[in-house]
Amino acid sequence: MKWTFRLALVTALMSLAAFGFAQGAPSSPMDRPQHVLKSLGLTDDQITQVTDVFTKHQATARAERAQVRVYQAQIDLGLTADTPDVKAIDDLVDKKASVQAQIQKDAVATDLQIKKIVGDKVFYELKVMMQNHRRMGWRSGEPGQGGPQGDQGPNDGPRPMR
């Protein structure tokens, strides 16, 4: 009976992770690349290049975030056992951390590619613009529920893209 429940739980959690992956990323400034990038004075060729780089990054990041959710579901499931297998849970934690680190590395690589295409000044402006959109809540759809909320003001410089 316990195994049936656990199997059902894992199946449900993996389905939720797959559903989240299928839903795609929330609306962001890069969902409207021509408008945003044209406002920064980029050429059509630069807009195409930046859009391609960012689109590839989004697809990879979505898959990686789905994998993080699967690992977390497996960790949660492992903790429900009568005698949790600490080694197996530790291995899952390490795998999850590894994927999270890869997400950050991919974000940095994407930033560097975009910076190379658009130049330092426009890259800085784009980062500030995206940071402000996060503050306004484009990630969750609710004003003020978006990205990092901290002491940093809108003109204090960009934070790293996620």
C-alpha positions as CSV (number, residue, x, y, z in Angstrom):
1,M,0.0,0.0,0.0
2,K,2.8,2.4,0.9
3,W,4.6,1.7,-2.4
4,T,1.4,2.3,-4.3
5,F,1.0,5.7,-2.6
6,R,4.6,6.6,-3.2
7,L,4.4,5.6,-6.9
8,A,1.2,7.7,-7.3
9,L,2.9,10.7,-5.5
10,V,6.0,10.5,-7.7
11,T,3.9,10.2,-10.8
12,A,1.8,13.2,-9.8
13,L,4.8,15.3,-9.0
14,M,6.6,14.4,-12.2
15,S,3.4,15.3,-14.1
16,L,3.3,18.7,-12.4
17,A,6.9,19.3,-13.3
18,A,6.2,18.3,-17.0
19,F,3.1,20.6,-16.9
20,G,5.1,23.5,-15.6
21,F,7.7,22.9,-18.4
22,A,5.0,22.8,-21.0
23,Q,3.5,26.1,-19.8
24,G,6.7,28.0,-20.6
25,A,8.3,30.9,-19.0
26,P,6.2,33.8,-17.7
27,S,6.0,37.0,-19.7
28,S,9.3,38.9,-19.7
29,P,10.7,41.8,-21.7
30,M,12.4,39.4,-24.0
31,D,8.9,38.0,-25.0
32,R,8.6,41.3,-26.9
33,P,12.2,41.5,-28.2
34,Q,11.6,43.7,-31.2
35,H,9.9,46.4,-29.1
36,V,12.4,46.3,-26.3
37,L,15.5,45.9,-28.4
38,K,14.5,48.5,-31.0
39,S,13.9,51.0,-28.1
40,L,17.6,50.4,-27.2
41,G,18.7,51.4,-30.8
42,L,19.7,47.9,-32.0
43,T,19.9,47.0,-35.6
44,D,17.6,44.3,-37.1
45,D,20.6,41.9,-37.3
46,Q,21.5,42.5,-33.6
47,I,17.8,42.0,-32.6
48,T,17.8,38.7,-34.5
49,Q,21.0,37.5,-32.8
50,V,20.0,38.5,-29.3
51,T,16.5,36.9,-29.7
52,D,18.1,33.7,-30.9
53,V,20.6,33.6,-28.0
54,F,17.9,34.4,-25.5
55,T,15.3,31.9,-26.9
56,K,17.9,29.1,-26.8
57,H,18.7,30.0,-23.2
58,Q,15.0,30.0,-22.2
59,A,14.5,26.5,-23.6
60,T,17.5,25.2,-21.8
61,A,16.6,27.0,-18.5
62,R,13.1,25.7,-18.6
63,A,14.3,22.1,-19.0
64,E,16.8,22.6,-16.2
65,R,14.2,24.1,-13.8
66,A,11.9,21.2,-14.5
67,Q,14.7,18.8,-13.6
68,V,15.3,20.7,-10.3
69,R,11.6,20.3,-9.5
70,V,11.8,16.6,-10.2
71,Y,14.8,16.2,-7.9
72,Q,13.0,18.2,-5.2
73,A,10.0,15.9,-5.6
74,Q,12.3,12.8,-5.3
75,I,13.9,14.3,-2.2
76,D,10.5,15.0,-0.6
77,L,9.4,11.5,-1.5
78,G,12.6,10.0,0.0
79,L,11.9,11.9,3.3
80,T,8.5,10.2,3.6
81,A,9.9,6.7,3.9
82,D,9.7,5.0,7.3
83,T,13.6,4.8,7.3
84,P,14.8,7.4,4.8
85,D,17.9,6.5,2.8
86,V,20.1,9.4,3.7
87,K,22.8,8.5,1.1
88,A,20.2,8.5,-1.7
89,I,18.7,11.8,-0.5
90,D,22.1,13.3,-0.2
91,D,22.8,12.2,-3.8
92,L,19.6,13.8,-5.0
93,V,20.5,17.0,-3.2
94,D,23.9,17.0,-4.9
95,K,22.2,16.4,-8.3
96,K,19.8,19.2,-7.7
97,A,22.6,21.6,-6.7
98,S,24.5,20.7,-9.7
99,V,21.6,21.5,-12.0
100,Q,21.1,24.8,-10.2
101,A,24.7,25.7,-10.7
102,Q,24.4,24.8,-14.4
103,I,21.4,27.1,-14.6
104,Q,23.5,30.0,-13.3
105,K,26.5,29.2,-15.5
106,D,24.2,29.1,-18.5
107,A,22.7,32.5,-17.5
108,V,26.2,34.0,-17.3
109,A,27.2,32.5,-20.7
110,T,24.0,33.9,-22.2
111,D,24.7,37.4,-20.7
112,L,28.2,37.3,-22.2
113,Q,26.9,36.3,-25.6
114,I,24.4,39.1,-25.5
115,K,26.9,41.6,-24.2
116,K,29.2,40.7,-27.1
117,I,26.4,41.4,-29.6
118,V,25.1,44.6,-28.2
119,G,28.1,46.2,-26.5
120,D,28.6,47.4,-23.0
121,K,26.3,50.4,-22.9
122,V,23.3,48.7,-24.4
123,F,23.9,45.6,-22.3
124,Y,23.9,47.7,-19.2
125,E,20.6,49.4,-20.2
126,L,19.0,46.0,-21.0
127,K,20.0,44.6,-17.7
128,V,18.5,47.7,-15.8
129,M,15.4,47.4,-17.9
130,M,15.0,43.7,-17.1
131,Q,15.7,44.3,-13.4
132,N,13.0,46.9,-13.3
133,H,10.5,44.6,-15.0
134,R,11.3,41.9,-12.4
135,R,10.5,44.5,-9.7
136,M,7.2,45.3,-11.4
137,G,6.3,41.6,-11.2
138,W,6.5,40.2,-14.8
139,R,7.6,36.9,-13.4
140,S,4.5,36.3,-11.3
141,G,2.1,38.6,-13.0
142,E,1.5,40.5,-9.8
143,P,3.0,43.9,-9.2
144,G,5.7,43.8,-6.7
145,Q,5.9,40.0,-6.6
146,G,8.6,39.6,-9.2
147,G,12.3,39.3,-8.9
148,P,14.6,40.3,-6.1
149,Q,13.4,43.0,-3.7
150,G,16.2,44.7,-1.9
151,D,17.9,47.9,-1.0
152,Q,19.2,48.4,-4.5
153,G,17.4,51.2,-6.2
154,P,16.5,51.3,-9.9
155,N,19.5,53.4,-10.8
156,D,22.1,51.5,-8.7
157,G,23.1,49.2,-11.6
158,P,21.9,45.8,-12.8
159,R,21.8,42.5,-10.9
160,P,22.9,39.4,-12.8
161,M,20.2,37.9,-15.1
162,R,18.7,34.7,-13.9
